[in-house]
Structure formats: structure tokens, C-alpha cells
Amino acid sequence: MKRIVFLMMVLSAILLSSCQKPRFSVLGDSYSTFKGHVHPESNDVWLHYDTTGVTELEKMWWFQVAKAMDWELEKNNSFSGSLVCNMDYEEYYGPHSFLRRMDGLGNPDVIFVFGGTNDMWDEAPMGEYVYENWTEEDSCMFKPALACLFNGLQRLYPKAKVYFMADSALGEEFMESVHAIAEHYGIACIDLSDINKTWGHPNTEGMASIAEQVLAVLRHDEVVQQ
């Protein structure tokens, strides 16, 4: 009898795990924030939704991806105005950088990192490629900070698939840097292009375009994995 009960418990656990939807987290900036849907809730969000038309959660790129893939959101640790690195115009910006928030993503199966926009807009120093023994000075430059971020994500979430979403509108140097660092760590890149924006932020059409481009990569990866 005990054996039967044990086997039933094991079978129930297997069935439960097979029914659970994949969970994803977002580490981003204002492009990914939506009021009431950031973690922690104290994170700053983009407040000018009326200018972009993105006035409903359903219009956010990550919501559209989740709906199409039948995934569930684990954590959206996005912070409006945040940089990957800790430097902003020679001002220390550490408290809200991607580096400082990368340990707040819960327990996801997939991680989307969507950033670099503010690093480029605020002309943060690019720095050099540094892949170990990072200093505080390194953390204030984009290239070594991104490498440190990728290293940290792989260490903190060894079972998660990490995607870096790179907006090609940020320029050739940005794209080359991202690709080189991502290749070093085996991180997948989603190269985004032709994102329609208003006030520098994705509008309704832009959000839909981002979602479509992300979904194209995810669906291709599913085919490859099969």
C-alpha cells in the first residue's frame, strides 16, 4: 500500500511539473516598464504612455510575447532611465543599474535583457573588453559592465536561457560590442530593427514590432532544439 501511495505521489509530481508553463523574467529600462507591473513596485516607470499609445498592458512587447508563447511572467525588474553600467555623465549611477538589479529576477526559465539605450543616450564610456576581475571603475563603463552582467546572470541563473535584445538604432559600435561580449559568454542576441518610436520610446506599432522580432527568434530556437 505504501508503495502504491509513493508511486502515485511521484506520478502526481511529474504531471504537475509537465503542466507548468515556462516562466520568464525581464531586466530592462523604460522600454519594458508598465505601472503596476514592475518588481519591485518601487522601480521608476515610464509615465508618458499617452504620447506613445501604449496605454494598456496588452500592448507591451513582453505581454505580447507571453501571450503568444503561453508563458508566465516571473519578474519584470525594469527601471526607467537605468543604465547597464554604473556611470551617467561622470555621475555615479550604481543604485539602479542593471548590474545592481540582476539578482532580483526570481526563478525564471528564460531571461530577457533589454538595455543599453540609456548607456548610449547618456554617452557612458564604452571602455574595453574585460572578462574577469572587474573593478568598480570597470563597472562604470559599458563594455566591461555588460560582460560582468552576463557573467553574473549565468552564475545566478545557471538553468535559464538568456537573451540580450539589442536595438540596432543605437549604432554600429554598440552592436559590435554587444555581439562580441555575447559570443564570449554564449548569450543569444536578438537584433531589433525598425522600431517605431514616439518621444524616443516604442509606440504601439513599435511594441508590436519588438514582440514579432522576439517571437521569430524564440520560434526558430524551438525548431532547432527539437
C-alpha positions in Angstrom: 0.0 0.0 0.0 2.8 2.4 0.9 4.5 1.6 -2.4 1.3 2.5 -4.3 0.9 5.7 -2.4 4.6 6.6 -3.1 4.2 5.9 -6.8 1.1 8.0 -7.0 2.9 10.9 -5.4 5.8 10.6 -7.8 3.3 10.4 -10.8 1.4 13.5 -9.5 4.7 15.4 -9.2 5.7 14.5 -12.7 2.3 15.5 -14.1 2.3 18.8 -12.2 5.8 19.7 -13.5 4.8 18.9 -17.0 1.8 21.2 -16.8 3.6 24.2 -15.5 4.1 27.0 -18.0 7.6 28.3 -18.7 8.4 31.4 -16.7 10.3 34.4 -17.9 11.9 37.5 -16.4 12.8 40.9 -17.9 15.7 43.0 -16.9 15.2 46.3 -18.6 14.7 50.1 -18.7 11.7 52.3 -19.6 11.0 50.3 -22.8 9.8 47.4 -20.6 8.1 49.2 -17.6 4.4 49.5 -17.1 2.8 50.9 -14.0 1.8 48.3 -11.5 3.7 45.6 -13.4 7.4 46.1 -12.2 9.2 44.2 -9.5 9.8 45.7 -7.0 6.9 48.1 -7.2 9.2 50.9 -6.1 11.0 50.9 -9.5 10.6 54.0 -11.6 8.3 53.6 -14.6 7.8 55.5 -17.9 4.8 57.7 -17.3 4.1 59.2 -20.7 2.1 56.3 -22.1 -0.5 58.6 -23.7 2.2 60.0 -26.0 3.0 56.6 -27.4 -0.4 55.0 -27.3 0.9 52.2 -25.1 -1.9 52.7 -22.6 -2.8 49.1 -21.9 -0.7 46.3 -20.6 -1.7 44.1 -23.5 0.3 46.5 -25.8 3.6 45.9 -24.0 6.1 43.9 -26.0 6.7 41.3 -23.3 3.0 40.8 -22.7 2.5 40.0 -26.4 5.4 37.6 -26.3 4.0 35.9 -23.2 0.6 35.5 -24.7 1.9 34.1 -28.0 4.2 31.6 -26.2 1.8 30.8 -23.4 4.4 31.8 -20.9 4.0 33.4 -17.4 5.9 36.4 -16.1 8.2 35.7 -13.2 9.7 39.1 -12.6 9.8 42.4 -14.6 12.7 44.1 -12.9 12.8 47.1 -15.2 13.6 50.6 -14.1 13.0 53.7 -16.2 16.2 55.6 -17.1 18.5 52.9 -15.9 21.9 52.1 -17.5 23.6 48.7 -17.8 26.7 50.3 -16.2 27.1 52.5 -13.2 28.0 55.7 -14.9 25.9 58.6 -16.2 27.8 61.7 -17.5 30.6 61.1 -15.0 28.0 60.8 -12.2 27.8 57.6 -10.2 24.6 55.8 -11.1 25.1 52.5 -9.3 21.9 52.1 -7.2 19.6 51.4 -10.2 21.9 50.0 -12.8 21.3 46.6 -14.5 24.4 45.4 -12.5 22.7 46.2 -9.2 19.4 44.7 -10.1 20.4 41.4 -11.8 19.9 39.4 -8.7 16.2 40.3 -8.5 14.7 38.1 -11.3 13.2 35.3 -9.3 13.5 31.8 -10.7 12.9 32.1 -14.4 13.4 29.6 -17.3 14.1 32.5 -19.7 15.6 35.9 -19.1 15.2 38.9 -21.5 17.8 41.7 -21.0 16.7 44.8 -22.9 19.0 47.6 -22.3 21.9 49.8 -23.4 19.6 52.6 -24.6 20.4 54.9 -21.7 24.1 54.0 -21.8 24.3 55.2 -25.4 21.9 58.2 -24.9 23.9 59.4 -21.8 27.2 58.8 -23.5 28.5 56.4 -20.9 32.2 55.5 -21.5 32.5 52.4 -23.7 35.7 51.1 -22.1 37.5 47.9 -23.1 36.6 44.2 -23.2 37.2 42.9 -19.7 36.1 39.3 -18.9 37.3 38.8 -15.3 38.4 40.6 -12.1 36.2 43.6 -12.7 36.9 46.7 -10.8 34.5 49.5 -9.7 36.0 51.6 -12.5 35.1 48.8 -15.0 31.5 48.8 -13.7 31.2 52.4 -14.8 31.9 51.6 -18.5 29.5 49.8 -20.9 31.7 47.0 -22.3 33.1 45.6 -19.1 29.8 46.2 -17.3 27.9 44.2 -19.9 30.5 41.4 -19.6 30.1 41.4 -15.8 26.3 41.4 -16.2 26.4 38.3 -18.5 28.8 36.5 -16.2 26.6 37.3 -13.2 23.4 36.2 -14.9 24.9 32.8 -15.8 26.2 32.4 -12.3 22.9 33.4 -10.6 20.6 31.6 -13.1 22.5 28.6 -14.5 19.4 26.9 -15.8 17.9 29.9 -17.5 18.2 30.8 -21.2 19.4 34.4 -21.5 18.6 36.7 -24.5 20.0 40.2 -24.9 17.8 42.4 -27.0 19.9 44.8 -29.0 18.4 47.9 -30.6 20.4 48.4 -33.8 19.3 52.1 -33.8 21.9 52.6 -31.1 24.7 52.4 -33.6 27.4 50.2 -35.1 29.8 50.4 -32.1 27.1 49.4 -29.7 26.0 46.4 -31.9 29.6 45.2 -32.4 30.3 45.4 -28.7 27.2 43.5 -27.7 27.8 40.8 -30.3 31.4 40.3 -29.2 30.6 40.1 -25.5 27.5 37.9 -26.1 29.6 35.5 -28.2 32.2 35.3 -25.4 29.5 34.1 -23.0 27.4 32.1 -25.4 24.5 34.5 -24.8 21.8 34.7 -27.5 21.3 38.1 -29.2 18.0 39.3 -30.6 18.9 42.1 -33.0 16.0 44.6 -33.2 15.4 46.9 -36.1 12.9 49.4 -37.4 11.2 50.1 -34.1 8.7 52.8 -34.5 9.1 55.4 -31.7 7.5 58.5 -30.3 9.5 60.7 -27.9 12.2 58.1 -28.2 10.1 55.3 -26.9 8.4 52.4 -28.7 4.8 53.3 -29.6 2.0 50.8 -30.2 3.5 49.9 -33.6 7.0 49.7 -32.2 5.9 47.4 -29.3 4.3 45.1 -31.8 7.4 45.1 -33.9 9.6 44.2 -30.9 7.3 41.3 -30.0 7.3 40.0 -33.5 11.1 40.0 -33.8 11.5 38.4 -30.4 8.9 35.7 -31.3 10.7 35.0 -34.6 13.8 34.1 -32.7 12.1 32.1 -30.0 10.2 30.0 -32.5 13.3 29.4 -34.5 15.1 28.3 -31.3 12.2 25.8 -30.6 12.7 24.3 -34.0 16.4 24.0 -33.5 16.0 22.4 -30.1 13.6 19.8 -31.5 
